[in-house]
Amino acid sequence: MEQFGRINLTHEQLAGLETPCYIVNETKLEENLKILHKVQEQAGCKILLAFKGFAMWSMAPLVRKYLPGVAASSVFEAELGRREFGGEVHVYAPAFSQADIDAHIQMADHIVFNSVNQWVKYRNQIKQHPHIQCAVRLNPEHREATTEIYDPSAPNSRLGITLKNFTENLDKLEGLSGLHFHNLCELNCDALERTLEVVEDKFGFYFNKIKWINFGGGHHISRPDYDVDRLITLIKNFKAKYGLDVYLEPGEAIALNTGVLVSRVLDTFNNGKDIAILDTSATAHMPDVLEMPYRPYILNADEPGIKPYTIRLGGLTCLAGDVIGDYSFDQPLREGDFLVFGDMAHYTMVKNTMFNGVRLPAISIFNSEKNEIRLVRKFGYEDYKDRLS
């Protein structure tokens, strides 16, 4: 029996897979959703699925059972939310074109603007659609994220309105019903608590003019060490103090530790170091390995030198840096061996590419209660061709 977390696959099931293949455990996904639902029920807030982290629409019926809506950052994401997920559709982007706004007006319940200029540009048009509630995104200029590329509060950030710009344009903010802030990434409740103190101190004077506030994403609520009770208390106290409705929109927490990526070894050789070429790719199929960067967990593997055989795992594309990392194993890898990469449900399917014409991984769903796996999507030449002209 192959085991990774809550995904258990027999050798027969592995042998029947067309690799590479993402496998999402719907049982574990539901466990995460139940945690988020508990927060909603006990704190009196609403939690949205942020598509930027997880947009697997075949899971929409399950998500709808627990979450009231979605957070989108583009017209296509908003359309996916409206068509497949239902419920509330919240939209934010660093800027909207006129065509974007025309489309969002047909689909969105909330629209969040990144600048005062954008709000002023479109507010008269949106006022003709009173069901749409609008907000602006704040930049609290308070840093919690440790990776520069994922820090919206870094100096000279393009995301959100600073206190200086906010106060200088108070006369232009009439008509807003909410505020939004987001500056976290894979963090616990203490980071939100510190950020919220800054937001209250800087922008709290405006809270009596709005009806709701969105705490954004980056909350690792479904992580085992996340202080869920502290989050519930924090939200309850905030609501009691200001009387505002509270939204959160975590992308990663929904799908955290719910999926794997299964790959096969295609070739091995030595070039001063043992190297294995896999049928997957860091740059194409798990881009955060290079962008974040981070080192993915692999079933039955360890750090270099810990186990008897150390080997470098390389991707399938011709990018020289398409390297997943150096890992050690109990035995040398051979052509045809399976490798199971952990925590591959979020920020993989939504970010992957067909660079080099490399085929996208198939997508399967696993049910750990039934020990069943079913293929829901595979990709071929037409998917590659249709992206081009």
C-alpha positions in Angstrom: 0.0 0.0 0.0 1.3 3.4 -1.0 0.4 6.1 1.6 0.8 9.8 1.6 -1.2 11.7 4.2 -4.8 10.7 3.6 -4.3 9.4 0.1 -3.7 5.7 0.0 -3.1 4.0 -3.3 -2.4 0.4 -4.0 0.3 -0.6 -6.4 -2.4 -1.6 -8.9 -4.0 1.9 -8.6 -0.7 3.6 -9.2 0.1 1.3 -12.2 -3.2 2.3 -13.7 -2.5 6.0 -13.6 -1.6 8.1 -16.6 1.2 10.2 -15.2 1.8 12.9 -14.4 -1.5 13.2 -12.5 -2.8 15.5 -9.8 -5.0 13.6 -7.3 -7.3 15.5 -4.9 -8.8 13.8 -1.9 -12.4 14.9 -1.7 -12.6 13.4 1.8 -9.7 15.6 3.1 -11.1 18.6 1.2 -14.4 18.2 3.0 -12.5 18.1 6.3 -10.9 21.4 5.5 -14.3 22.9 4.5 -15.8 21.7 7.8 -13.1 23.7 9.7 -13.9 26.8 7.7 -17.6 26.2 8.3 -17.0 26.0 12.0 -15.2 29.4 11.9 -18.2 30.9 10.0 -20.8 29.5 12.4 -19.0 30.4 15.6 -17.5 33.8 14.5 -20.4 35.0 12.5 -18.3 35.7 9.4 -18.3 34.5 5.8 -15.4 32.7 4.1 -15.0 32.7 0.4 -13.1 30.4 -1.9 -10.3 32.4 -3.6 -9.9 31.0 -7.1 -6.3 32.2 -7.2 -5.4 29.3 -5.0 -7.9 26.6 -6.0 -10.4 26.6 -8.8 -11.3 23.0 -9.3 -14.8 23.4 -10.5 -15.6 19.7 -10.4 -15.5 20.2 -6.6 -18.1 23.0 -6.7 -21.0 20.9 -5.4 -18.9 20.0 -2.3 -17.7 23.6 -1.8 -21.2 25.0 -2.0 -22.2 22.9 0.9 -19.9 24.9 3.2 -19.0 28.2 1.7 -21.3 31.0 0.6 -19.3 32.2 -2.4 -16.1 32.9 -4.2 -13.4 35.6 -4.6 -12.3 36.2 -8.2 -9.6 38.4 -9.7 -10.5 38.3 -13.4 -13.6 38.1 -15.6 -13.0 34.4 -16.3 -12.7 33.6 -12.6 -15.9 35.6 -11.9 -17.7 33.7 -14.7 -16.5 30.4 -13.3 -17.8 31.4 -9.9 -21.2 32.5 -11.3 -21.7 29.5 -13.6 -20.2 26.6 -11.6 -20.2 27.6 -7.9 -23.1 30.0 -7.4 -23.5 32.1 -4.3 -21.8 35.4 -3.8 -19.2 36.5 -6.3 -16.6 39.0 -5.0 -14.2 40.6 -7.4 -10.9 42.4 -7.0 -8.1 43.2 -9.4 -5.2 45.7 -9.5 -7.0 47.5 -12.3 -10.1 47.0 -14.5 -10.6 47.9 -18.1 -14.0 49.2 -19.3 -14.7 45.7 -20.8 -13.9 44.1 -17.4 -16.3 46.3 -15.6 -19.0 45.8 -18.2 -18.6 42.0 -17.7 -18.3 42.1 -13.9 -21.5 44.2 -13.5 -23.4 41.2 -15.0 -21.9 38.7 -12.5 -20.5 40.3 -9.3 -22.0 41.1 -5.9 -19.0 42.9 -4.5 -16.3 44.8 -6.5 -13.1 45.9 -4.8 -11.0 48.7 -6.4 -7.3 49.0 -6.0 -7.1 52.8 -6.3 -9.2 55.8 -5.7 -8.8 56.6 -9.4 -10.5 53.4 -10.5 -13.4 53.8 -8.1 -14.0 57.4 -9.3 -13.8 56.2 -12.9 -16.5 53.5 -12.6 -18.7 54.5 -9.6 -21.4 56.3 -11.6 -21.8 53.3 -13.9 -21.9 50.9 -10.9 -24.4 53.1 -9.1 -26.9 52.1 -11.8 -26.7 48.5 -10.3 -27.6 48.9 -6.7 -27.2 45.2 -5.9 -23.4 45.6 -6.3 -21.5 46.7 -3.2 -18.1 48.3 -3.6 -15.0 48.7 -1.6 -11.4 49.8 -2.0 -8.4 47.8 -1.0 -6.2 49.2 1.8 -2.4 48.9 2.1 -1.7 49.0 5.8 2.0 49.2 5.1 2.5 46.5 7.8 4.7 43.6 6.8 4.1 40.0 7.8 4.9 37.9 4.7 8.5 36.6 4.6 8.8 36.1 0.9 9.1 39.4 -1.1 7.2 38.3 -4.2 4.2 37.5 -2.0 4.3 40.6 0.2 1.6 43.2 -0.7 2.8 45.6 1.9 6.4 45.7 0.6 7.7 49.2 -0.1 6.4 50.8 -3.3 3.7 48.1 -3.6 1.2 48.3 -6.4 -1.5 46.8 -4.3 -3.8 48.8 -2.1 -4.3 52.4 -1.0 -1.9 53.8 1.7 -3.2 55.9 4.6 -1.7 59.0 2.9 -3.6 58.4 -0.3 -6.8 57.4 1.6 -7.0 60.5 3.7 -6.1 62.8 0.8 -9.1 61.5 -1.1 -11.8 61.2 1.5 -14.1 63.4 -0.5 -14.0 60.9 -3.4 -14.9 57.8 -1.3 -18.6 58.5 -1.0 -20.7 55.5 -2.0 -18.4 52.7 -0.7 -20.0 50.1 1.5 -16.8 48.2 2.4 -13.1 48.0 2.8 -10.6 45.3 2.0 -7.1 44.5 3.1 -4.8 41.6 2.4 -1.1 41.3 3.4 -0.7 37.7 4.7 0.8 34.5 3.1 0.6 31.1 4.8 0.4 32.6 8.2 -1.2 31.9 11.6 -3.8 34.0 13.5 -1.2 36.0 15.3 -0.2 37.7 12.0 -3.8 38.7 11.3 -4.1 40.0 14.9 -1.1 42.3 14.5 -2.2 43.4 11.0 -5.8 44.1 12.2 -4.4 46.3 15.0 -2.6 48.4 12.4 -5.7 48.6 10.1 -7.9 49.7 13.1 -5.3 52.3 14.2 -4.9 53.8 10.7 -8.3 53.3 9.0 -10.7 52.7 11.9 -11.9 56.3 11.8 -13.8 55.3 8.6 -15.5 52.2 9.9 -18.7 54.0 10.8 -19.2 54.8 7.1 -19.2 51.2 5.9 -21.1 48.0 6.3 -18.5 45.3 5.8 -14.8 44.6 5.7 -12.8 41.8 4.0 -9.7 40.5 5.9 -8.3 39.0 2.6 -6.4 35.8 2.4 -3.2 34.1 3.5 -4.9 32.6 6.6 -3.7 29.0 7.0 -6.8 28.1 8.8 -6.8 24.3 8.0 -3.2 23.8 9.0 -2.9 21.6 12.1 -1.2 24.2 14.2 -3.4 27.1 13.2 -5.1 28.7 16.2 -8.7 28.4 15.1 -10.2 29.4 18.4 -8.1 32.6 18.5 -9.4 33.5 15.0 -13.0 33.0 16.1 -12.5 35.2 19.2 -10.7 37.9 17.1 -13.5 38.1 14.6 -16.3 38.1 17.3 -14.6 40.8 19.2 -14.1 42.9 16.0 -17.7 42.5 15.0 -18.9 43.4 18.5 -16.7 46.5 18.5 -17.6 47.9 15.1 -20.8 46.2 14.0 -19.4 45.3 10.6 -19.9 42.1 8.6 -16.6 40.3 8.1 -15.3 38.3 5.1 -12.2 36.2 4.7 -11.0 34.7 1.4 -8.3 32.2 1.9 -7.1 30.4 -1.2 -4.7 27.8 0.2 -6.7 26.9 3.4 -9.4 25.2 1.3 -7.1 22.8 -0.4 -4.2 22.6 2.0 -2.8 19.0 2.3 -5.6 17.6 0.1 -3.7 16.5 -3.0 -0.7 15.0 -4.5 1.1 14.9 -7.9 2.1 11.5 -9.1 5.0 11.3 -11.5 7.2 8.6 -13.1 10.9 8.4 -13.7 11.8 8.5 -17.4 15.6 8.3 -17.3 18.5 8.3 -14.9 22.2 9.1 -15.5 25.3 10.6 -13.9 26.8 13.9 -14.8 29.0 14.3 -11.7 25.9 13.7 -9.8 23.1 11.2 -10.1 20.2 12.7 -12.0 16.7 11.5 -12.7 14.4 13.0 -15.4 10.7 12.8 -14.5 7.6 13.1 -16.6 6.6 16.2 -14.7 8.1 19.7 -14.5 8.8 22.2 -11.8 8.3 25.2 -14.1 5.3 23.9 -15.9 3.4 21.8 -13.3 4.4 23.1 -9.8 5.8 26.6 -10.5 5.9 27.7 -6.9 8.8 25.3 -6.4 10.8 27.9 -8.4 8.8 31.1 -7.6 8.4 30.8 -3.9 10.8 28.9 -3.8 10.1 25.9 -1.7 11.0 22.2 -1.5 8.1 19.8 -2.0 7.6 16.8 0.2 8.1 13.5 -1.6 6.8 10.2 -0.2 9.6 8.0 1.1 12.3 10.6 0.3 14.5 12.7 2.6 17.1 15.4 2.5 20.3 14.8 0.6 22.6 12.3 2.4 20.1 11.2 4.9 19.2 8.0 3.1 21.7 5.8 1.1 21.1 7.2 -2.4 21.0 10.9 -3.2 19.8 12.0 -6.6 18.8 15.3 -8.3 15.2 15.3 -9.7 14.9 17.2 -13.0 11.8 18.2 -15.0 10.8 17.4 -18.5 11.2 20.8 -20.1 14.4 22.2 -21.8 14.6 25.1 -19.2 18.1 24.5 -17.6 16.7 25.5 -14.2 13.8 23.0 -14.3 15.1 21.2 -11.2 12.9 20.1 -8.4 15.8 19.5 -6.0 18.1 16.9 -4.5 16.6 14.0 -2.5 17.8 10.8 -0.9 16.1 7.4 -1.2 16.6 3.9 0.3 17.4 2.5 -3.1 18.5 4.0 -6.5 15.7 5.3 -8.7 15.0 3.3 -11.8 13.1 4.1 -15.0 9.3 3.6 -14.3 9.5 4.3 -10.6 6.7 6.4 -9.1 7.3 9.5 -7.1 4.4 11.1 -5.1 4.7 14.8 -4.4 2.8 16.1 -1.5 0.4 19.1 -1.0 -0.1 19.7 -4.8 -3.8 20.7 -4.9 -3.3 24.4 -4.5 -1.4 26.9 -6.7 -0.6 24.1 -9.1 -3.6 23.6 -11.4 -4.3 27.3 -11.4 -0.8 28.3 -12.3 0.5 25.5 -14.5 1.5 26.0 -18.1 2.1 24.0 -21.3 5.6 25.4 -21.8 7.5 23.4 -24.4 4.2 21.8 -25.3 4.5 19.5 -22.3 1.2 17.9 -21.5 -0.6 19.1 -18.4 -1.0 16.5 -15.7 -4.3 14.7 -15.7 -6.7 15.4 -12.8 -8.2 12.7 -10.6 -10.4 12.6 -7.5 -9.7 10.2 -4.6 -12.2 9.2 -2.0 -10.4 7.8 1.1 -13.5 6.4 2.6 -14.3 4.3 -0.4 -10.6 3.9 -1.5 -11.7 4.8 -5.0 -10.0 7.0 -7.6 -11.7 8.4 -10.6 -10.2 10.4 -13.6 -12.1 13.7 -14.2 -9.9 15.4 -16.8 -7.0 14.6 -19.1 -5.3 16.9 -21.6 -4.1 16.5 -25.1 -2.8 18.2 -28.3 -6.0 20.1 -28.8 -5.7 21.8 -25.4 -2.2 23.0 -26.4 -3.2 24.1 -29.9 -6.3 26.0 -28.7 -4.1 28.3 -26.6 -2.2 29.4 -29.7 -3.0 30.7 -33.1 
